[in-house]
């Protein structure tokens, strides 16, 4: 029995040929929002703190906005929370990705119709 084919796609945003935002950065920010820590988010995602910090800083620089508000460690430990701008970026990116998926699915159906299983 043949398995049904489905379209797949990747979306990212660039500025002057450099990645500004993509799925990995989306997941990183959402995980920071969930865990309240860049270090914890990096660990959960299997990446180094340095790599995570670098991605956040690169996106901040390319967009000219701050994505995280950090608290320096101490007795209660450090932490990070998403800025209003980061939440807005996530909302817009997720909306954009949903719209792209709708277009991809529509075009796939129009072009491949009943030609595939």
SVG drawing of the C-alpha trace seen along z (x, -y; Angstrom):
<svg xmlns="http://www.w3.org/2000/svg" viewBox="-7 -49 37 51">
<polyline fill="none" stroke="black" stroke-width="0.4" points="0.0,0.0 1.4,-3.3 1.9,-6.0 0.4,-9.4 2.8,-12.2 2.7,-15.6 4.4,-18.8 7.2,-20.2 8.8,-23.5 11.2,-25.7 10.8,-29.4 13.4,-31.8 13.9,-35.6 17.1,-37.2 18.5,-40.6 21.4,-41.4 22.0,-37.7 22.2,-36.8 19.6,-34.8 17.5,-37.0 14.9,-34.5 14.0,-30.9 12.6,-27.8 15.6,-27.2 15.5,-30.8 11.7,-30.5 12.0,-27.4 14.8,-28.9 12.8,-32.0 9.6,-29.9 11.7,-27.6 13.2,-30.6 9.7,-31.9 8.6,-28.5 11.7,-27.9 12.6,-31.5 16.3,-30.9 18.5,-31.0 20.8,-28.4 18.0,-26.0 16.5,-26.5 19.8,-25.8 20.3,-22.7 16.8,-21.4 17.4,-22.0 20.8,-20.3 22.9,-23.4 25.6,-25.2 24.7,-28.4 27.3,-30.2 25.6,-29.1 22.1,-30.1 23.4,-33.5 25.1,-34.1 21.9,-33.4 19.9,-35.8 22.5,-38.5 22.7,-38.2 19.0,-38.5 18.9,-41.5 21.6,-43.2 20.1,-42.5 16.6,-43.7 17.7,-46.5 15.6,-45.3 16.2,-43.6 14.7,-40.1 15.5,-39.1 15.6,-40.8 18.1,-39.1 18.5,-38.9 22.1,-38.2 22.5,-35.1 22.7,-35.3 21.1,-33.7 17.9,-32.9 19.7,-32.3 19.6,-34.3 17.0,-34.1 15.6,-35.6 12.2,-36.6 11.0,-37.6 10.6,-41.3 7.4,-42.7 9.3,-42.9 10.3,-39.2 6.7,-38.2 5.6,-40.3 8.3,-38.8 7.1,-35.3 3.5,-36.1 4.2,-37.6 6.6,-34.8 4.1,-32.1 1.3,-34.0 3.5,-34.2 4.5,-30.6 0.8,-29.6 -0.1,-31.6 2.8,-30.2 1.7,-26.6 -1.8,-27.4 -0.4,-28.6 1.9,-25.6 -1.0,-23.1 -3.3,-24.8 -0.7,-24.8 0.3,-21.2 -3.3,-20.1 -3.8,-22.1 -0.7,-20.8 -0.7,-17.2 -4.4,-16.6 -5.0,-12.8 -1.6,-12.1 -0.1,-10.9 -1.2,-8.5"/>
</svg>
